[in-house]
C-alpha cells in the first residue's frame, strides 16, 4: 500500500461557522462543512445550491468584448468571409462547432479550420494563415487558442486579415496586440469576475454578447448551446465552480435527452444512452471518443458529428470514432510500455523530481495521456516528447504542488515555444537543447518541491461516524453536484472499522471488494483499481478508510456503498 498523506480539510474550520450555515439554510453540518471546504461563504451558499441562470455574468464585462462584437457585425454586414480557427481537443472541437453554428445562424459567411496535430501542432501557424488568406478570409476568430500568437497576429494584420482571439490559457508577458480583439479572462487587464472558463466558455460568452446586441432571446441561445459548452468544460478539467457549475448543471440535464443526432449516437456507442449523464461519464466515455479523431486523424470529423442533423451520418461517424478510440488505446499502451522501459533503464530516475522522456516518432496525439498516467503512478511532474528531424513536441502533466507553466517559463531559453496551464502544458524544443532543458527543469523542481510535496495525498472533507453513513445523508450530497475539479465529490474518513469480508473482482482481479463492520453496522466497500491491496489485508484486520458515499440499489432496496480512496491498516 502506498503511504498517502491524509489531508483533513476541515481542521481549519470553526464550529460556529459550520453551525451558522447549517442553521441559516437548514442543511446538515456535514454539507455545511463541505461548502466551507470549497471556500463557499455563507453569502454564496444560496447561489451555489440554486445554480440559477440568473447568476450568469454579463459577457460585456470581458475586456475587448465590445470590439469583438462590433468587428463581427461589420464582417457579417459586409459579407466578408469568416473562419473559425479551433483546436483539436474536446474543448476546441466544441468551441469550433458552437461558434460556427451560431455565426451561420445569424447570417455569416463562415467556415472552420482545425490544424492537424501531427503536421501543424497546437495553435495558430503561418501556413494555416496563408491557406485561409488564399481562400479570401477577412476575419479569423480563434477558439481555445491564440493567446501566444504574437507573430501570427502581426502577419495576418499585414495581409489585411483581422483576428479576434478567444482563449483561456495563461497569458505570457506580451499579448498579440495586433489582433482586433483579445477575449481571455486571464488577461492581466481583464476585470471579468470569473477567470476559470474553458475555451468553449469564452466562445460561449462571445455568442451571448452577439445575441444580446442583436436583441435575440439569450435564454434561447443559452439553452441551444449549453450541451456543447458542458462537454468542453468537463473535458478540459476546469473548476466546476461559478459559471462553470451553472453551465454544467444545465448542460447535464439537457444531455439526458440529447438534441444533436451526433451526441445521441456517441452516447449509444459508449453504452451510456438512457443512463444518468454525469460529469464522470462525459469525461470517461464521450470525451475520449470525441478526442480520438484529433489524436489519430482529423478533428474535423468530431466537429461534423456535433453539427450534423443526419442521423445516419451521425451513426457512421460515431462508429468510426469508436474504432479510432480503440486504436488510440493500443497506441497509448505501446508508448506507455516504451516509457516504462526507459524509466527502468535510468539509474538516476529516483533522483529526478521531473520525468522527461523523449522518443522518436511517438504519436503526438497520445503522449499527453501517457504523461498523465506516469504522473499519477510516480507522483512526479511528467513531460513526454515526440521528436523527428531534430525537433521535438512535448506534452506535460503535473502534480498539484508544481506549476508546470511557471516551470516552463523558467526554462524558456531551452524551448522554441510553450503554453498551457499549471497542471497541463505543451512545448516545442530543438533536441540539441534537451539535456539542458532536463537539467534546468529538475534544478527548478529541486528548489520548489519538498519531499512532502512528492508524496500523494488524499483530501478528506471530514471524519464521519458510522451513524452518519446513511442513505438520506448520501442523497443530501447530491445537492452539491455537479462534481469535478474544484468541487470534487466529497471524501470522508471512517476510523477503526473491522474487515469481515475481502475479495477481488473484475478482469485481472483489478478491483477490491470488502465488507466492514463497526458498532454492529455492516457496510459494503468497493476500491476501483485497488485489487493489489487484497494481498496486504486479512479478515479481522482493523482499518481506517478514506471513501466517498454512493447509493447502491438492488431489488428495490437502497444501501450506502463506500467507494474507497485509501486504506490505512491499524
C-alpha positions as CSV (number, residue, x, y, z in Angstrom):
1,X,0.0,0.0,0.0
2,X,1.3,3.5,-0.9
3,X,1.6,5.6,2.3
4,X,-0.5,8.6,1.3
5,X,-0.9,11.7,3.4
6,X,-4.4,12.3,4.6
7,X,-5.2,16.0,4.5
8,X,-8.2,16.8,6.6
9,X,-9.7,19.9,5.0
10,X,-12.0,20.7,8.0
11,X,-9.2,21.2,10.5
12,X,-9.1,25.0,9.9
13,X,-12.9,25.4,10.2
14,X,-14.7,26.9,13.2
15,X,-17.7,25.1,14.7
16,X,-19.5,28.5,14.8
17,X,-19.2,29.0,11.0
18,X,-20.4,25.4,10.3
19,X,-23.4,25.8,12.7
20,X,-24.3,29.3,11.3
21,X,-24.6,27.9,7.7
22,X,-26.5,24.8,8.9
23,X,-28.9,26.9,10.9
24,X,-29.4,29.7,8.3
25,X,-30.1,27.3,5.4
26,X,-31.4,24.3,7.3
27,X,-28.8,21.9,5.9
28,X,-26.8,19.1,7.8
29,X,-23.5,20.0,9.3
30,X,-21.7,17.7,7.0
31,X,-23.0,19.7,4.0
32,X,-22.0,23.0,5.6
33,X,-18.5,21.6,6.3
34,X,-18.1,20.6,2.6
35,X,-19.3,24.0,1.4
36,X,-16.8,25.8,3.7
37,X,-14.1,23.4,2.5
38,X,-14.9,24.6,-1.1
39,X,-14.4,28.2,0.2
40,X,-18.1,28.9,-0.3
41,X,-19.0,31.7,2.1
42,X,-22.4,32.0,3.8
43,X,-23.5,34.7,1.3
44,X,-22.6,32.4,-1.6
45,X,-24.5,29.3,-0.4
46,X,-27.9,30.1,-2.0
47,X,-26.4,30.7,-5.4
48,X,-24.1,27.6,-5.1
49,X,-27.1,25.4,-4.3
50,X,-29.6,27.0,-6.6
51,X,-27.3,27.1,-9.8
52,X,-29.5,29.7,-11.5
53,X,-29.0,31.0,-15.0
54,X,-29.7,34.5,-13.5
55,X,-26.2,34.3,-12.0
56,X,-24.5,34.0,-15.4
57,X,-22.2,37.1,-15.7
58,X,-22.8,39.8,-18.3
59,X,-20.4,38.9,-21.2
60,X,-19.9,42.6,-21.9
61,X,-17.8,42.8,-18.7
62,X,-15.0,41.0,-20.5
63,X,-12.2,43.2,-21.9
64,X,-12.5,43.8,-25.7
65,X,-15.9,42.2,-25.9
66,X,-17.4,45.3,-27.4
67,X,-14.6,45.4,-30.1
68,X,-15.2,41.7,-30.9
69,X,-19.0,42.2,-31.3
70,X,-18.5,45.3,-33.5
71,X,-16.0,43.7,-35.8
72,X,-18.1,40.5,-36.3
73,X,-21.2,42.6,-37.1
74,X,-19.2,44.6,-39.6
75,X,-18.0,41.3,-41.3
76,X,-21.5,40.0,-41.5
77,X,-23.0,43.2,-42.9
78,X,-20.1,43.5,-45.4
79,X,-20.5,39.8,-46.4
80,X,-16.8,39.2,-45.5
81,X,-15.6,35.6,-45.3
82,X,-15.0,34.5,-41.7
83,X,-13.0,31.5,-40.4
84,X,-13.3,29.9,-37.0
85,X,-9.9,28.6,-36.1
86,X,-10.1,25.9,-33.4
87,X,-8.1,23.3,-31.5
88,X,-8.2,19.5,-31.8
89,X,-9.1,18.6,-28.2
90,X,-12.7,18.4,-27.0
91,X,-12.6,22.0,-25.7
92,X,-11.5,23.3,-29.1
93,X,-13.9,20.9,-31.0
94,X,-17.0,22.0,-29.1
95,X,-16.0,25.7,-29.3
96,X,-15.5,25.4,-33.0
97,X,-18.9,23.8,-33.5
98,X,-20.6,26.3,-31.3
99,X,-19.1,29.4,-33.0
100,X,-19.6,28.0,-36.5
101,X,-23.2,27.1,-35.9
102,X,-24.1,30.3,-34.2
103,X,-22.4,32.5,-36.8
104,X,-24.1,30.5,-39.6
105,X,-27.5,31.1,-37.8
106,X,-27.1,34.9,-37.8
107,X,-26.1,35.0,-41.5
108,X,-22.3,35.0,-41.6
109,X,-20.3,33.5,-44.4
110,X,-18.3,31.2,-42.2
111,X,-16.1,28.1,-42.3
112,X,-14.0,26.4,-39.8
113,X,-10.4,25.3,-39.6
114,X,-8.6,23.0,-37.2
115,X,-4.9,22.4,-37.5
116,X,-3.5,18.8,-38.0
117,X,-2.0,17.8,-34.7
118,X,1.0,16.0,-36.2
119,X,1.7,18.2,-39.2
120,X,0.9,21.6,-37.7
121,X,0.8,21.2,-33.9
122,X,-1.2,23.3,-31.4
123,X,-2.3,26.8,-32.0
124,X,-2.1,29.2,-35.0
125,X,0.6,28.8,-37.6
126,X,1.7,30.9,-40.5
127,X,1.0,28.2,-43.1
128,X,-2.6,28.0,-41.9
129,X,-3.0,31.8,-42.0
130,X,-1.7,31.7,-45.6
131,X,-4.1,29.0,-46.5
132,X,-7.0,31.0,-45.2
133,X,-5.8,34.2,-46.9
134,X,-5.9,32.3,-50.2
135,X,-9.5,31.3,-49.5
136,X,-10.4,35.0,-49.1
137,X,-10.9,35.0,-45.3
138,X,-11.0,38.6,-44.0
139,X,-11.7,37.8,-40.3
140,X,-10.3,34.9,-38.3
141,X,-11.9,34.1,-34.9
142,X,-9.8,31.7,-32.8
143,X,-11.3,29.5,-30.2
144,X,-9.3,27.8,-27.4
145,X,-6.1,29.1,-28.8
146,X,-4.2,32.2,-29.9
147,X,-3.1,34.0,-26.8
148,X,0.6,33.4,-27.6
149,X,0.3,34.0,-31.4
150,X,2.1,37.4,-31.4
151,X,3.9,37.0,-34.8
152,X,0.9,35.3,-36.4
153,X,-1.4,38.1,-35.5
154,X,1.0,40.7,-36.8
155,X,1.4,38.7,-40.1
156,X,-2.4,38.4,-40.5
157,X,-2.8,42.2,-40.0
158,X,-0.1,43.0,-42.6
159,X,-2.1,40.8,-45.0
160,X,-5.3,42.7,-44.2
161,X,-6.9,39.9,-42.2
162,X,-8.3,40.8,-38.8
163,X,-8.0,38.3,-35.9
164,X,-10.3,38.0,-32.9
165,X,-8.7,35.8,-30.3
166,X,-10.8,33.9,-27.8
167,X,-8.7,31.8,-25.4
168,X,-8.5,30.8,-21.7
169,X,-4.8,29.8,-21.4
170,X,-2.3,31.5,-19.2
171,X,-1.0,34.7,-20.8
172,X,2.7,35.4,-21.2
173,X,4.3,38.8,-20.7
174,X,3.3,40.1,-24.1
175,X,-0.2,39.8,-25.8
176,X,-0.8,39.6,-29.5
177,X,-1.9,43.2,-29.7
178,X,-2.1,43.2,-33.5
179,X,-5.4,41.3,-33.0
180,X,-8.6,43.3,-33.4
181,X,-9.8,41.9,-30.1
182,X,-8.4,39.6,-27.4
183,X,-11.0,37.8,-25.2
184,X,-9.4,36.0,-22.3
185,X,-10.5,36.3,-18.7
186,X,-6.9,35.6,-17.6
187,X,-5.7,38.8,-19.3
188,X,-4.0,40.9,-16.6
189,X,-6.1,43.9,-17.6
190,X,-9.4,42.0,-17.7
191,X,-11.8,42.7,-14.8
192,X,-14.2,39.9,-15.7
193,X,-15.0,38.4,-12.3
194,X,-14.5,34.7,-13.2
195,X,-11.3,33.6,-14.8
196,X,-11.7,29.9,-14.9
197,X,-13.9,29.4,-18.1
198,X,-12.9,26.8,-20.6
199,X,-12.0,27.8,-24.1
200,X,-15.6,26.9,-25.1
201,X,-16.8,29.0,-22.2
202,X,-15.1,32.1,-23.6
203,X,-16.5,31.4,-27.0
204,X,-19.9,31.0,-25.4
205,X,-19.7,34.4,-23.8
206,X,-19.0,35.9,-27.3
207,X,-22.1,34.4,-28.9
208,X,-24.2,35.5,-25.9
209,X,-22.8,39.0,-26.4
210,X,-23.7,38.9,-30.1
211,X,-27.1,37.6,-29.2
212,X,-27.7,40.5,-26.7
213,X,-26.5,43.0,-29.3
214,X,-29.0,41.7,-31.9
215,X,-31.9,41.6,-29.5
216,X,-32.1,37.8,-29.5
217,X,-33.5,35.9,-26.5
218,X,-30.3,35.0,-24.7
219,X,-32.0,32.2,-22.8
220,X,-32.9,30.5,-26.1
221,X,-29.2,30.8,-27.2
222,X,-28.1,29.5,-23.8
223,X,-30.4,26.5,-24.0
224,X,-29.4,25.7,-27.5
225,X,-25.6,25.6,-27.0
226,X,-25.3,24.7,-23.3
227,X,-24.8,21.0,-24.3
228,X,-21.6,21.8,-26.3
229,X,-20.3,24.1,-23.6
230,X,-20.8,21.5,-20.9
231,X,-18.9,18.8,-23.0
232,X,-15.9,21.1,-23.5
233,X,-15.9,22.4,-19.9
234,X,-15.9,19.0,-18.4
235,X,-13.3,17.6,-20.8
236,X,-10.9,20.4,-20.2
237,X,-11.0,19.8,-16.4
238,X,-11.6,23.4,-15.4
239,X,-13.0,24.1,-11.9
240,X,-16.7,23.3,-11.7
241,X,-17.4,26.4,-9.7
242,X,-19.0,29.8,-10.5
243,X,-20.4,30.0,-14.1
244,X,-18.9,26.6,-15.0
245,X,-21.1,25.0,-12.3
246,X,-24.2,26.6,-13.6
247,X,-23.4,25.8,-17.2
248,X,-22.6,22.2,-16.4
249,X,-25.7,21.6,-14.2
250,X,-28.0,22.8,-17.0
251,X,-26.0,21.1,-19.7
252,X,-26.0,17.7,-18.0
253,X,-29.8,17.9,-17.7
254,X,-30.0,18.7,-21.5
255,X,-27.7,15.8,-22.3
256,X,-30.1,13.4,-20.6
257,X,-32.1,13.7,-23.8
258,X,-29.6,14.9,-26.4
259,X,-31.0,17.0,-29.2
260,X,-28.0,16.5,-31.5
261,X,-28.0,13.3,-33.5
262,X,-24.2,13.0,-33.1
263,X,-24.4,13.1,-29.3
264,X,-27.2,10.7,-29.3
265,X,-25.2,8.3,-31.4
266,X,-21.9,8.6,-29.5
267,X,-23.8,8.0,-26.2
268,X,-25.4,4.9,-27.6
269,X,-22.0,3.6,-28.9
270,X,-20.4,4.4,-25.5
271,X,-23.2,2.5,-23.6
272,X,-24.5,5.4,-21.6
273,X,-27.7,6.3,-23.5
274,X,-30.6,6.1,-21.2
275,X,-28.4,6.2,-18.1
276,X,-27.9,9.2,-15.8
277,X,-25.5,11.5,-17.5
278,X,-22.8,12.8,-15.1
279,X,-19.6,14.7,-15.4
280,X,-17.8,11.5,-14.8
281,X,-19.3,9.6,-17.8
282,X,-18.8,12.6,-20.0
283,X,-15.2,12.7,-19.1
284,X,-14.5,8.9,-19.4
285,X,-17.0,7.9,-22.2
286,X,-17.8,10.7,-24.5
287,X,-14.7,12.9,-24.3
288,X,-12.2,10.2,-25.3
289,X,-14.2,9.3,-28.4
290,X,-14.5,12.9,-29.5
291,X,-10.8,13.3,-28.8
292,X,-9.9,10.3,-30.8
293,X,-10.3,12.0,-34.1
294,X,-7.9,14.8,-33.2
295,X,-5.4,12.4,-31.7
296,X,-5.1,9.9,-34.5
297,X,-6.8,11.6,-37.5
298,X,-8.5,14.9,-38.2
299,X,-10.6,16.6,-35.5
300,X,-13.0,18.0,-38.2
301,X,-14.7,14.6,-38.0
302,X,-15.7,15.2,-34.5
303,X,-16.9,18.8,-35.4
304,X,-19.0,17.2,-38.1
305,X,-20.5,14.8,-35.6
306,X,-21.6,17.7,-33.4
307,X,-23.1,19.7,-36.3
308,X,-24.8,17.1,-38.4
309,X,-28.6,16.8,-38.5
310,X,-28.4,13.5,-40.4
311,X,-29.0,10.5,-38.0
312,X,-27.4,8.0,-40.4
313,X,-24.3,10.1,-40.9
314,X,-24.1,10.7,-37.1
315,X,-24.1,6.9,-36.6
316,X,-21.4,6.4,-39.2
317,X,-19.1,9.0,-37.6
318,X,-19.8,7.6,-34.1
319,X,-18.8,4.1,-35.1
320,X,-15.7,5.5,-36.8
321,X,-14.7,7.5,-33.7
322,X,-15.2,4.4,-31.5
323,X,-12.8,2.5,-33.7
324,X,-10.3,5.3,-33.6
325,X,-10.6,5.3,-29.8
326,X,-9.7,1.6,-29.7
327,X,-6.6,2.4,-31.9
328,X,-5.7,5.2,-29.6
329,X,-5.8,2.8,-26.6
330,X,-3.4,0.4,-28.4
331,X,-1.0,3.2,-29.3
332,X,-1.2,4.5,-25.8
333,X,-0.2,1.1,-24.4
334,X,2.8,0.9,-26.7
335,X,4.0,4.4,-25.7
336,X,3.4,3.5,-22.0
337,X,5.5,0.3,-22.4
338,X,8.3,2.3,-24.1
339,X,8.2,4.8,-21.3
340,X,8.4,2.2,-18.6
341,X,11.4,0.6,-20.2
342,X,13.2,3.9,-20.4
343,X,12.4,4.5,-16.7
344,X,13.7,1.1,-15.7
345,X,16.9,1.8,-17.7
346,X,17.6,5.1,-16.0
347,X,19.9,4.6,-13.0
348,X,19.3,8.2,-11.8
349,X,15.5,8.1,-12.1
350,X,14.8,8.2,-8.3
351,X,16.9,11.4,-8.0
352,X,15.0,13.3,-10.6
353,X,11.8,15.2,-9.5
354,X,10.6,15.7,-13.0
355,X,10.2,12.9,-15.5
356,X,11.2,14.0,-19.0
357,X,11.3,11.2,-21.7
358,X,11.8,11.6,-25.4
359,X,11.4,9.1,-28.2
360,X,11.4,9.3,-31.9
361,X,8.0,9.3,-33.6
362,X,5.9,8.7,-30.6
363,X,2.3,9.7,-31.6
364,X,1.9,13.3,-30.6
365,X,-1.8,12.8,-30.1
366,X,-1.4,10.3,-27.3
367,X,1.7,11.4,-25.3
368,X,-0.3,13.7,-23.1
369,X,-2.5,10.8,-21.9
370,X,0.6,8.7,-21.1
371,X,2.2,11.6,-19.3
372,X,-0.9,11.9,-17.1
373,X,-0.7,8.1,-16.3
374,X,3.0,8.3,-15.4
375,X,2.4,11.5,-13.3
376,X,-0.3,9.6,-11.3
377,X,1.8,6.5,-11.0
378,X,5.1,8.1,-9.7
379,X,3.5,11.3,-8.4
380,X,6.1,13.4,-10.2
381,X,5.6,16.0,-13.0
382,X,6.0,14.3,-16.3
383,X,6.8,15.5,-19.8
384,X,6.9,13.2,-22.9
385,X,8.4,14.4,-26.1
386,X,8.0,13.0,-29.6
387,X,10.7,14.0,-32.0
388,X,11.8,13.7,-35.6
389,X,14.4,15.5,-37.7
390,X,15.9,17.2,-34.6
391,X,12.7,18.8,-33.5
392,X,10.5,17.7,-30.5
393,X,6.9,18.3,-29.5
394,X,6.1,17.6,-25.9
395,X,3.1,17.3,-23.6
396,X,3.3,17.5,-19.8
397,X,1.2,16.9,-16.8
398,X,1.9,17.9,-13.2
399,X,1.2,17.4,-9.5
400,X,-0.7,20.0,-7.6
401,X,2.4,21.3,-5.8
402,X,4.2,22.2,-9.0
403,X,3.0,24.8,-11.5
404,X,4.1,23.4,-14.9
405,X,3.5,26.7,-16.8
406,X,5.8,28.6,-14.3
407,X,8.4,25.8,-14.6
408,X,8.5,26.0,-18.4
409,X,8.7,29.8,-18.1
410,X,11.9,29.4,-16.1
411,X,13.3,27.1,-18.8
412,X,12.3,29.3,-21.7
413,X,15.8,29.7,-23.1
414,X,15.9,25.9,-23.9
415,X,12.5,25.9,-25.6
416,X,11.2,27.1,-29.0
417,X,7.7,27.7,-27.6
418,X,5.4,26.6,-24.8
419,X,1.9,27.3,-23.4
420,X,-0.8,25.8,-21.2
421,X,-1.8,25.8,-17.5
422,X,-0.4,25.0,-14.1
423,X,-1.2,21.2,-14.4
424,X,-1.0,20.7,-18.2
425,X,1.2,22.2,-20.8
426,X,2.7,21.7,-24.2
427,X,6.1,22.7,-25.6
428,X,8.3,22.7,-28.7
429,X,12.0,22.1,-28.4
430,X,15.1,21.6,-30.5
431,X,16.5,18.2,-29.5
432,X,20.0,19.7,-29.2
433,X,18.6,21.6,-26.1
434,X,17.0,18.6,-24.5
435,X,19.8,17.8,-22.0
436,X,19.9,21.4,-20.9
437,X,16.2,21.5,-20.5
438,X,16.1,18.4,-18.4
439,X,18.8,19.8,-16.1
440,X,17.1,23.2,-15.8
441,X,13.6,21.9,-15.0
442,X,14.9,19.5,-12.4
443,X,17.1,22.2,-10.9
444,X,13.9,24.4,-10.6
445,X,11.9,21.4,-9.2
446,X,14.7,20.9,-6.5
447,X,14.1,24.5,-5.4
448,X,10.3,24.4,-5.4
449,X,9.4,20.8,-4.3
450,X,9.9,19.5,-0.8
451,X,9.9,15.7,0.0
452,X,6.4,16.0,1.4
453,X,5.2,17.6,-1.9
454,X,6.3,14.4,-3.6
455,X,4.0,12.2,-1.5
456,X,0.5,11.7,-2.9
457,X,-2.2,13.0,-0.6
458,X,-5.9,12.4,-0.1
459,X,-8.0,15.4,0.6
460,X,-10.7,14.5,3.2
461,X,-13.6,16.7,3.9
462,X,-14.2,15.5,7.4
463,X,-14.3,12.3,9.5
464,X,-17.7,10.6,9.9
465,X,-19.0,8.2,12.5
466,X,-20.7,5.0,11.3
467,X,-24.1,6.5,12.3
468,X,-23.7,9.3,9.7
469,X,-23.2,6.9,6.8
470,X,-26.9,6.7,5.8
471,X,-28.9,6.8,2.6
472,X,-30.5,10.2,3.5
473,X,-27.1,11.7,4.0
474,X,-25.8,10.2,0.8
475,X,-28.8,11.7,-1.1
476,X,-28.3,15.1,0.6
477,X,-24.8,15.2,-1.0
478,X,-26.4,15.3,-4.5
479,X,-27.3,19.0,-3.8
480,X,-23.6,19.7,-4.3
481,X,-23.5,18.2,-7.8
482,X,-22.1,18.5,-10.4
483,X,-18.8,17.3,-9.1
484,X,-15.5,17.9,-10.8
485,X,-12.3,19.9,-10.4
486,X,-12.6,22.5,-7.7
487,X,-15.8,20.8,-6.5
488,X,-14.7,17.3,-6.1
489,X,-17.0,14.6,-4.8
490,X,-16.7,14.7,-1.0
491,X,-14.3,12.3,0.6
492,X,-14.8,11.2,4.2
493,X,-12.9,9.1,6.8
494,X,-14.0,6.3,9.0
495,X,-11.8,5.1,11.8
496,X,-11.2,1.7,13.3
497,X,-13.6,-0.5,11.2
498,X,-13.1,-4.3,11.0
499,X,-12.8,-6.2,7.8
500,X,-15.3,-9.1,7.7
501,X,-15.2,-9.9,4.0
502,X,-12.5,-9.5,1.4
503,X,-12.2,-10.4,-2.3
504,X,-11.0,-9.1,-5.7
505,X,-13.3,-8.7,-8.7
506,X,-13.0,-7.7,-12.3
507,X,-10.6,-8.5,-15.1
508,X,-7.2,-9.5,-13.7
509,X,-8.6,-9.0,-10.2
510,X,-8.2,-5.3,-10.7
511,X,-10.7,-4.1,-8.1
512,X,-11.1,-4.7,-4.3
513,X,-14.4,-5.6,-2.7
514,X,-14.7,-5.5,1.1
515,X,-17.3,-5.8,3.9
516,X,-16.6,-3.9,7.1
517,X,-18.3,-3.7,10.4
518,X,-18.3,-1.1,13.2
519,X,-20.7,-0.9,16.1
520,X,-22.7,-3.7,14.6
521,X,-23.2,-1.8,11.4
522,X,-22.1,-3.7,8.3
523,X,-21.1,-1.8,5.1
524,X,-20.1,-2.7,1.6
525,X,-17.0,-1.2,0.1
526,X,-15.5,-1.1,-3.4
527,X,-12.0,0.0,-4.3
528,X,-11.6,0.6,-8.0
529,X,-8.1,-0.3,-9.2
530,X,-7.2,-1.3,-5.6
531,X,-7.1,-5.1,-6.2
532,X,-3.4,-5.3,-5.2
533,X,-4.4,-4.2,-1.6
534,X,-6.0,-7.6,-1.1
535,X,-2.7,-9.4,-0.5
536,X,-1.8,-6.9,2.3
537,X,-5.1,-7.3,4.2
538,X,-6.9,-10.1,6.0
539,X,-10.3,-10.7,7.5
540,X,-10.3,-9.4,11.1
541,X,-7.9,-6.5,10.4
542,X,-8.9,-3.1,11.7
543,X,-8.5,-0.3,9.2
544,X,-9.1,3.4,8.7
545,X,-10.8,4.2,5.4
546,X,-11.0,7.3,3.2
547,X,-14.1,7.0,1.0
548,X,-16.9,8.6,-1.0
549,X,-20.5,7.7,-0.4
550,X,-22.6,6.1,-3.2
551,X,-26.1,4.7,-3.2
552,X,-26.4,1.1,-4.4
553,X,-29.9,-0.1,-5.5
554,X,-30.7,-3.8,-5.6
555,X,-34.1,-5.4,-6.0
556,X,-35.8,-2.1,-4.8
557,X,-33.6,-1.8,-1.7
558,X,-31.2,1.1,-1.3
559,X,-28.0,1.0,0.7
560,X,-24.8,3.0,1.0
561,X,-21.7,1.7,-0.7
562,X,-18.3,3.1,0.3
563,X,-16.1,3.9,-2.7
564,X,-12.6,3.6,-1.3
565,X,-9.9,6.2,-1.9
566,X,-7.4,4.9,0.5
567,X,-6.9,2.3,3.3
568,X,-4.6,2.5,6.3
569,X,-4.1,-0.7,8.3
570,X,-4.2,0.0,12.0
